[in-house]
């Protein structure tokens, strides 16, 4: 399982190989710094800790600065008044069972993916504020005429009359809408622009422009799709080692 931390920049459209215009979302997906490599021997599980986004050192807490220093991120200031800008440290996320052979200090980008790969996009949806049941849950609402007064966008009775006489748990009601974590699965990568650290992904991604997102290898790939570029490369050495062993036995 591979993945990157990125930033949603906006939407546009590009032409595919067949000359058809496709709607895409532009994601700035690099550089990602490898901070820590966790193993089963040291931490009990395999994972890679990635960081993304530039940040001034005085805006980071002391525990985070100590963690960055431990894994090779140096803070150098010309003087006390000028803050040091650290590269790829603003957002830190962990990816389990990372299939690429990376080590702390490495910088990786969108080059780990290839056009045609399928990915999952994880982000925080746009906040909609306080909304009623018609917009939030799609309720029908009351009648517009025939004596209906003041019940056009109301939910109706919620107390179950005499029995049980209480509002049940999970009752759909007005409240805060949006601003929740959502995952969109099986989005196809149309273009990979390594020089600009950009991924052009077909379809929409949760969140507003400028929000941070996670782009990971698709867990449920469509039928007939191939594995990602990085996963295929990681599997090649294993196939090469097995082939000579079989020929030697013969």
N, C-alpha and C positions, 0 to 999 in steps of 0.2 A: 504494500500500500504506500503510494507516494502522494505528496501534496505540497502546496505552497500557500503562503499568506500573500494576499494581494489587496489592491484597492480598486474599487469600481470607479471608472472614469466617465462613462457615458455610453450612449447607444449610437449606432450608425448602421449602414448597410454596405455590403461588399458583394462582388460577383464571384460565384463559385466556378469550378472547372467547366461546367456546362453553360456558363453565361447567364445564370439565373441569380437575380438579386436576393440576398439573404440578410435578414435582420440579425445583427450581432451586438453583443455587449463587449466593450473594451475594458480589459482588466490589466492594471499594472501589477505584474507578478514577479518582481525582482528588483534588486537582488535580495535573496534570503540568506541570512548568515546562519551557519550551523553552530549553535552554542554548545550543545552537550549531546553526547551519544550514550544512551543508557543500555545496559545489557542485563541478561538474566543473572550473571554472576555478581554484579555490583548492585543492581536495583531490583532484581526479581522479574523484570520484563524487558523486552526490546522496544526502544523508542528513540526518536531523534527530536531534539528541541530546536525549533527554527525561530528566527527573529526577523522582523521586517520594519522598515520605516526609520527615517532619521529623527533624532531627538537631541535636544540640548541636555547636558549632564545634570544641570541644576533642577531639571524638571523630573528627574528620576529619583526614587527613594533610595536610601542607603543600602537596604538589603538587595535591591536589584543591581545597584552599582557594584556591590561586593560579589554578586553572582556573575556579573559580566567580567569583572577583573579576574575572577577565578578561572574563567574559560577563555582568557586571552584577549579581551577587549580593553585596550588601553585608553585612558583619559589623559589627553595632553592639552594643557592650556598655555597660551603665550603669556598671559597675566591673569590676576585674580578677577578682574572686571570682565574679561572676555570669556563667555562660556564655550566649552568645547562641544562641537556637534558630532555626535556618534552616529555611524552608519549602520543601518539595519539593526536597531535595538528597540524600536518603539512598541511593537506588538510581538509578544512571545507566545508561541503555541507549540504543543507537543503532538507528534504523529507516531502512532503505534506501528510496529512492524514495518519500518521504512526499508524498502527493498534496495535502495542505492547504497553503495559502499562509500559513505562520507565520513569525515572526521571533523572535530571542532576547529573552527576557523575558516572552513570552506564557504565559498559563495556560490549559490546555485540560483538558477533562474528558469524562465519558461522553456528553456531548451530540453528539459527533462520530458516534455510532452511533444507530440507531433500532430500535424493536421490529420484529422480522422479519429483521434482518440476521443473517448467518452469520459466525461468528468461529472462530479457532483459539486454543486456550488452551495456553500453554507453562508448565510448572512442574517442580519437583523432587518426585519421588514420596516417600512416607513411607519411612523407613528401617525395615527389618525385622530387622536384625542378622544373625548367622550362622545360615543355614538349610540343611537337608539337601536331597537331590535330590528327595524326594517333594513337599515344599512349594515348593521353588524352581523345579523343572522339570516337576513333575507325573508323576514316575516311578511305576510300578506298585508297586514293592517286591517283597519275597519272599513266599512262601506263609505263611499264618498257622498251618498245621498240617502233618501228614504228614511229620514228621521235620525240618522247617525250624526251626533254632535259631539265633537271633541275626542273621538275615538279613531281618527284616521290613521295614526301611526303608533298606536298603543298595542301592547302584547295581549291584553285581555286578562282573564282570571288566571291566577297563579297559585291559589291556596287550596285547590282540590275540594272546594265546598266544605261540607260538614266533616267528611272523613277523607283523608287523615287530618285535614285542617291545617296543614303546615306546607311551607314551600320546600319542595324536594331538592336534594343536593344536585348540582349540575344544571339547574334550571337556566335556560338561556334568557338573559336579561340585558338591559342597557349597561354599558361600561366602557372601559378603555379599550380601544381597538388598535391593533397593530403593535409595532415595536416588540416583536417576539422573534425567537430564533427559528429559522425555517431552512429546509434543505430541498433544493431542486435537483432531481436526479437525471442522469443520462443526457447531458448537454454535449453537443459535438463541438470540437475545436476545429474551426475553419482555417485559421492562420496562426502561425507562431512567428513573431518578430523578435528574435533574440537581441538584436542590437538596441532596440528600444525597450526591451523587457516587457513586451506586450503580448497578451493572449486575446484573440478575437473568437469569442464563444457564441455559437448560434443560440438565439433565444434570449430570455430575460433572466436576471439574477436578482435575488432579494436585496433590498436596501436602496438608499438614495445615492446619488453620485457623490463620491468622496468617502463612502463608507468602506470599512475593511471587510473583506470576505476571505473565505477559505476555499481553495480549489484543490480537490483531491481526486484520485483515481476512482472511477465509478465502481461502486460495490455490486450493482446489478446491471451488467452490460447487456445491451440488446442482443438478440440472437444474430449470429453471423458476424459480430464485431470482433476485432482482434484486440490483443492486450496492448497496453500503452508501450511507448518507446522504451522507457526505463525498465519496465518489467520484462520485456523481451530481451533486452541486453543483459539483464541479471540472470536470465535462464540460459543464455548461450554457453557460458563456461561450464555449467553442469552437463550440458549435452555433449560437449567436447571431451570431457573426462570419462564419460560412460562409454563412448564409442570405441576407444582403444582397448578398454578392458574386455569388451565382447569379442573383438577380433583376436586378442591375445589368447583367449580360451580356445577358439577354434584352431 
